Amino acid sequence: MAGAGSPGPTTEAGGEGGVFRWRRRGGRSVPTARVCGAHGSLASLREASSAARPYHGGVNDSSLDPSGDPPADPAPAVTADPDPVAPVTDDATEPDGHLAVDAEPDAEPAAGPWDPPQDTDAEPADDTDRPRGVRRQNRAALAGTVALLVVLAVGGGILIGRGTTPAAGDAFATSGPAASALPSDGARLGRADAKVTIDYWADFQCPYCSKFARDVIPQLESRIADGTVALVHRDFAFIGSESVDAAVAVRCAGEEGKYWPMHNAVYAAQAGENQGGFAPAKLAQIASSVGLDPAKFSACIASRAPLVGVLDDTAAGVRAGVVSTPTIDVNGNRFLGVSDVAKFLAAIDAAAAGASPAPLPTAAPAADPWAGTVTNGREAGGPTAPVTVELWMDYQSKDSAAVAKTLEPELRTRVASGAIRVVQRDLALLGDESVVASSMVRCVARQGGPAWFVHDILSVSAQGAGAGIYTPDNLLRLASRLGLDVKALDTCLADPTVAADTKAETAQGTALGLTAGPSVVIRVGDREVGRFSGALDTAKVLAAIDAAK
């Protein structure tokens, strides 16, 4: 511990440094690494991870291990079982049950009957003998922590695997359940007192969801009509921003009593993933085609409630262990796509006859690096620790990435030994987005969620002031992929007292003379013994912490 004759606080400052690499491809910026077979614009940010690994607690596209260094380029291939313990009936999944992650391929696949006309990503070399439903099934990404930058840069689409569009002439006709006299209420097709309720998790950009709607739902109509079955469409909007927009549009149709006609019409209008098929003007045209009132539809699209509902449903899917679309849950039987309709119908009939339901799979915990550390909201470690380390954060500062990636792993070891206590502080100096990001961390802490995990995600995602990343809508998209309570977070982010608390703490920091985040202030009791700001030198920060004992 520093004594009375010790030198004053250590000070270090530096500018921001970038942590992500991008290059141009096809007129757009894309990361330099990507998951094998993934959607064309989605990537694993290798510089934000120490290893690419499957993750079964959320829908993610990057593998952030804040404790690690960037792996060598190119990243090695990684495969893992999607969920070795889940009781799953998977009639359309890959025979080997693996998801592959590797460096970006340049080869393009040969065109096939289910391939879209636009260019797509290369299939694995050993994929040719698999059924086409196996090759093309959409997969939610299960790898590590979300790198929020990718979520927002490509409109929120996250997946491993690929989706394709059925060939021309194979579109879903709108004369299905929408045109029948089947009872419905919003997203439920069937009676509220039906003997069996089937949850049907789907993404409106997923072609196999369209195939399920076209080929399988009509075979349920007699069971729906006689009260045996109710089918509930659950949004699992993970392919991209157009997935969310389409789901919002279908919910808006539901407010006019036309959920299922819009459901069918949207599937019929698929035009490739995030290719503009569900742009606002196109969705308005589809709405008009099913007889929606243009003014009511426009007002609904502009409202916030349908978006929050879509994201909250997606979060519920994450918590329920959904990893691909379509996923259909029947009384404890989980079908990942339905290639054996007879088996599917048999499961329904068994449920209607009173068969005891089996527990459905649930999500495994997220790969949270703070999971083994004692935390209490925005604090980590016990209050009796002799040294307190304050992390004054501005989440728009690109220098914040070093806090999550290199400093905090070392801090966790010292927290575990009882040597230090670590406290998050807000230093939201770079503008409104800094305030919103800090408010998000506060809101996650309020609901007892993984505040330190979210703090790390935001830290490594920064692209500087005014990048348009940290908006409430975008942060709710992140929350949906982490399986958090989206509705509660939306309410919290709209609470003006949360932003006021962030600004008040920022004022405390500036009163201390802190002018840039991240800043680290080291205290022994009430006495400051060290201070660092900007581009942190982790070794010097740790040396000052250890010398303060």
Solvent accessible surface area in square Angstrom, and as a share of the most:
residue,aa,sasa,rsa
1,M,122,0.55
2,A,28,0.22
3,G,43,0.42
4,A,122,0.95
5,G,81,0.78
6,S,44,0.28
7,P,126,0.79
8,G,56,0.53
9,P,68,0.43
10,T,64,0.37
11,T,100,0.58
12,E,35,0.16
13,A,84,0.65
14,G,38,0.37
15,G,57,0.55
16,E,83,0.37
17,G,39,0.38
18,G,62,0.60
19,V,30,0.17
20,F,26,0.11
21,R,127,0.46
22,W,76,0.27
23,R,102,0.37
24,R,154,0.56
25,R,65,0.24
26,G,83,0.80
27,G,64,0.62
28,R,103,0.38
29,S,53,0.34
30,V,8,0.04
31,P,4,0.03
32,T,45,0.26
33,A,4,0.03
34,R,9,0.03
35,V,1,0.01
36,C,19,0.11
37,G,6,0.06
38,A,0,0.00
39,H,20,0.09
40,G,21,0.20
41,S,12,0.07
42,L,2,0.01
43,A,1,0.01
44,S,5,0.04
45,L,7,0.03
46,R,22,0.08
47,E,32,0.15
48,A,2,0.01
49,S,3,0.02
50,S,37,0.24
51,A,46,0.35
52,A,12,0.09
53,R,72,0.26
54,P,21,0.13
55,Y,7,0.03
56,H,38,0.17
57,G,8,0.07
58,G,4,0.04
59,V,1,0.01
60,N,0,0.00
61,D,0,0.00
62,S,1,0.00
63,S,0,0.00
64,L,1,0.00
65,D,29,0.15
66,P,1,0.00
67,S,54,0.35
68,G,13,0.13
69,D,105,0.55
70,P,65,0.41
71,P,36,0.22
72,A,83,0.65
73,D,85,0.44
74,P,89,0.56
75,A,14,0.11
76,P,91,0.57
77,A,72,0.56
78,V,39,0.23
79,T,76,0.44
80,A,32,0.25
81,D,67,0.35
82,P,26,0.16
83,D,43,0.22
84,P,106,0.67
85,V,131,0.75
86,A,19,0.15
87,P,72,0.45
88,V,57,0.33
89,T,34,0.20
90,D,42,0.22
91,D,36,0.19
92,A,14,0.11
93,T,28,0.16
94,E,30,0.13
95,P,103,0.65
96,D,66,0.34
97,G,16,0.15
98,H,64,0.29
99,L,6,0.03
100,A,34,0.26
101,V,4,0.03
102,D,44,0.23
103,A,30,0.23
104,E,30,0.13
105,P,35,0.22
106,D,120,0.62
107,A,70,0.55
108,E,87,0.39
109,P,37,0.23
110,A,90,0.69
111,A,101,0.78
112,G,25,0.24
113,P,85,0.54
114,W,12,0.04
115,D,17,0.09
116,P,14,0.09
117,P,136,0.86
118,Q,54,0.24
119,D,115,0.60
120,T,28,0.17
121,D,12,0.06
122,A,12,0.09
123,E,37,0.16
124,P,46,0.29
125,A,106,0.82
126,D,99,0.51
127,D,3,0.02
128,T,109,0.63
129,D,141,0.73
130,R,39,0.14
131,P,83,0.52
132,R,115,0.42
133,G,16,0.16
134,V,13,0.07
135,R,56,0.20
136,R,9,0.03
137,Q,9,0.04
138,N,0,0.00
139,R,3,0.01
140,A,0,0.00
141,A,0,0.00
142,L,2,0.01
143,A,2,0.01
144,G,0,0.00
145,T,0,0.00
146,V,0,0.00
147,A,0,0.00
148,L,0,0.00
149,L,11,0.05
150,V,0,0.00
151,V,0,0.00
152,L,26,0.13
153,A,59,0.45
154,V,30,0.17
155,G,22,0.21
156,G,0,0.00
157,G,0,0.00
158,I,0,0.00
159,L,0,0.00
160,I,3,0.01
161,G,15,0.15
162,R,12,0.05
163,G,10,0.09
164,T,2,0.01
165,T,20,0.11
166,P,17,0.11
167,A,46,0.36
168,A,111,0.86
169,G,87,0.83
170,D,50,0.26
171,A,62,0.48
172,F,6,0.03
173,A,63,0.49
174,T,69,0.40
175,S,88,0.57
176,G,14,0.14
177,P,4,0.02
178,A,23,0.18
179,A,77,0.60
180,S,46,0.29
181,A,107,0.83
182,L,25,0.13
183,P,53,0.33
184,S,62,0.40
185,D,89,0.46
186,G,31,0.30
187,A,31,0.24
188,R,60,0.22
189,L,3,0.01
190,G,1,0.01
191,R,106,0.39
192,A,83,0.64
193,D,100,0.52
194,A,16,0.12
195,K,149,0.63
196,V,6,0.04
197,T,74,0.43
198,I,0,0.00
199,D,39,0.20
200,Y,0,0.00
201,W,7,0.03
202,A,1,0.01
203,D,1,0.01
204,F,2,0.01
205,Q,8,0.04
206,C,0,0.00
207,P,0,0.00
208,Y,25,0.09
209,C,0,0.00
210,S,3,0.02
211,K,58,0.25
212,F,6,0.03
213,A,0,0.00
214,R,46,0.17
215,D,56,0.29
216,V,6,0.03
217,I,0,0.00
218,P,53,0.33
219,Q,86,0.38
220,L,0,0.00
221,E,44,0.20
222,S,76,0.49
223,R,52,0.19
224,I,0,0.00
225,A,61,0.47
226,D,94,0.49
227,G,6,0.06
228,T,21,0.12
229,V,0,0.00
230,A,1,0.01
231,L,0,0.00
232,V,28,0.16
233,H,4,0.02
234,R,54,0.20
235,D,4,0.02
236,F,0,0.00
237,A,2,0.02
238,F,0,0.00
239,I,0,0.00
240,G,0,0.00
241,S,33,0.22
242,E,19,0.09
243,S,0,0.00
244,V,0,0.00
245,D,49,0.26
246,A,0,0.00
247,A,2,0.02
248,V,10,0.06
249,A,0,0.00
250,V,1,0.00
251,R,69,0.25
252,C,1,0.01
253,A,0,0.00
254,G,20,0.19
255,E,127,0.57
256,E,53,0.24
257,G,68,0.65
258,K,67,0.29
259,Y,12,0.04
260,W,5,0.02
261,P,35,0.22
262,M,0,0.00
263,H,0,0.00
264,N,0,0.00
265,A,9,0.07
266,V,0,0.00
267,Y,3,0.01
268,A,32,0.25
269,A,35,0.27
270,Q,24,0.11
271,A,53,0.41
272,G,10,0.10
273,E,15,0.07
274,N,42,0.22
275,Q,102,0.45
276,G,26,0.25
277,G,8,0.08
278,F,4,0.02
279,A,35,0.27
280,P,105,0.66
281,A,69,0.53
282,K,93,0.39
283,L,7,0.03
284,A,48,0.38
285,Q,114,0.51
286,I,18,0.09
287,A,3,0.02
288,S,74,0.47
289,S,85,0.55
290,V,27,0.16
291,G,49,0.47
292,L,8,0.04
293,D,56,0.29
294,P,101,0.64
295,A,75,0.58
296,K,130,0.55
297,F,13,0.05
298,S,68,0.44
299,A,68,0.52
300,C,13,0.07
301,I,65,0.33
302,A,90,0.70
303,S,50,0.32
304,R,90,0.33
305,A,76,0.59
306,P,8,0.05
307,L,24,0.12
308,V,11,0.06
309,G,9,0.09
310,V,0,0.00
311,L,0,0.00
312,D,26,0.14
313,D,18,0.09
314,T,0,0.00
315,A,0,0.00
316,A,21,0.17
317,G,0,0.00
318,V,3,0.02
319,R,113,0.41
320,A,26,0.20
321,G,11,0.11
322,V,5,0.03
323,V,16,0.09
324,S,0,0.00
325,T,0,0.00
326,P,2,0.01
327,T,0,0.00
328,I,0,0.00
329,D,8,0.04
330,V,0,0.00
331,N,46,0.24
332,G,7,0.06
333,N,57,0.29
334,R,4,0.02
335,F,2,0.01
336,L,11,0.06
337,G,5,0.05
338,V,23,0.13
339,S,80,0.52
340,D,55,0.29
341,V,35,0.20
342,A,75,0.58
343,K,96,0.41
344,F,0,0.00
345,L,30,0.15
346,A,58,0.45
347,A,14,0.11
348,I,0,0.00
349,D,65,0.34
350,A,46,0.35
351,A,14,0.11
352,A,29,0.23
353,A,91,0.71
354,G,60,0.58
355,A,49,0.38
356,S,105,0.67
357,P,89,0.56
358,A,51,0.40
359,P,112,0.70
360,L,60,0.30
361,P,8,0.05
362,T,99,0.58
363,A,30,0.23
364,A,47,0.36
365,P,123,0.77
366,A,32,0.25
367,A,36,0.28
368,D,28,0.14
369,P,34,0.22
370,W,9,0.03
371,A,83,0.64
372,G,83,0.80
373,T,22,0.13
374,V,115,0.66
375,T,57,0.33
376,N,119,0.61
377,G,32,0.31
378,R,37,0.14
379,E,61,0.27
380,A,0,0.00
381,G,14,0.14
382,G,35,0.34
383,P,119,0.75
384,T,129,0.75
385,A,17,0.13
386,P,67,0.42
387,V,0,0.00
388,T,17,0.10
389,V,0,0.00
390,E,12,0.06
391,L,1,0.00
392,W,7,0.03
393,M,1,0.00
394,D,1,0.00
395,Y,3,0.01
396,Q,3,0.01
397,S,1,0.01
398,K,55,0.23
399,D,11,0.06
400,S,0,0.00
401,A,1,0.01
402,A,33,0.26
403,V,0,0.00
404,A,0,0.00
405,K,23,0.10
406,T,58,0.34
407,L,1,0.00
408,E,0,0.00
409,P,22,0.14
410,E,69,0.31
411,L,0,0.00
412,R,27,0.10
413,T,82,0.48
414,R,40,0.15
415,V,11,0.06
416,A,91,0.71
417,S,86,0.56
418,G,42,0.40
419,A,15,0.12
420,I,0,0.00
421,R,50,0.18
422,V,0,0.00
423,V,3,0.01
424,Q,2,0.01
425,R,67,0.24
426,D,5,0.03
427,L,0,0.00
428,A,12,0.09
429,L,67,0.33
430,L,69,0.34
431,G,36,0.34
432,D,115,0.60
433,E,27,0.12
434,S,0,0.00
435,V,16,0.09
436,V,34,0.19
437,A,0,0.00
438,S,0,0.00
439,S,5,0.03
440,M,0,0.00
441,V,2,0.01
442,R,38,0.14
443,C,2,0.01
444,V,0,0.00
445,A,21,0.16
446,R,141,0.51
447,Q,67,0.30
448,G,70,0.68
449,G,24,0.23
450,P,41,0.26
451,A,3,0.02
452,W,6,0.02
453,F,2,0.01
454,V,0,0.00
455,H,0,0.00
456,D,0,0.00
457,I,0,0.00
458,L,0,0.00
459,S,0,0.00
460,V,1,0.01
461,S,0,0.00
462,A,2,0.01
463,Q,61,0.27
464,G,11,0.11
465,A,63,0.49
466,G,63,0.61
467,A,50,0.39
468,G,40,0.38
469,I,11,0.05
470,Y,3,0.01
471,T,47,0.28
472,P,55,0.35
473,D,52,0.27
474,N,29,0.15
475,L,0,0.00
476,L,0,0.00
477,R,28,0.10
478,L,0,0.00
479,A,0,0.00
480,S,0,0.00
481,R,1,0.00
482,L,19,0.10
483,G,8,0.08
484,L,18,0.09
485,D,66,0.34
486,V,0,0.00
487,K,113,0.48
488,A,42,0.32
489,L,0,0.00
490,D,25,0.13
491,T,99,0.57
492,C,13,0.08
493,L,31,0.15
494,A,79,0.61
495,D,44,0.23
496,P,104,0.66
497,T,75,0.43
498,V,2,0.01
499,A,31,0.24
500,A,54,0.42
501,D,64,0.33
502,T,0,0.00
503,K,118,0.50
504,A,53,0.41
505,E,16,0.07
506,T,13,0.08
507,A,58,0.45
508,Q,107,0.48
509,G,0,0.00
510,T,62,0.36
511,A,89,0.69
512,L,71,0.35
513,G,44,0.43
514,L,3,0.02
515,T,116,0.68
516,A,43,0.33
517,G,8,0.08
518,P,1,0.00
519,S,0,0.00
520,V,0,0.00
521,V,0,0.00
522,I,0,0.00
523,R,41,0.15
524,V,15,0.08
525,G,60,0.58
526,D,142,0.74
527,R,106,0.39
528,E,39,0.17
529,V,23,0.13
530,G,0,0.00
531,R,45,0.16
532,F,1,0.00
533,S,18,0.12
534,G,4,0.03
535,A,45,0.35
536,L,20,0.10
537,D,53,0.27
538,T,28,0.16
539,A,74,0.57
540,K,111,0.47
541,V,0,0.00
542,L,20,0.10
543,A,61,0.48
544,A,19,0.15
545,I,0,0.00
546,D,56,0.29
547,A,71,0.55
548,A,2,0.02
549,K,103,0.44
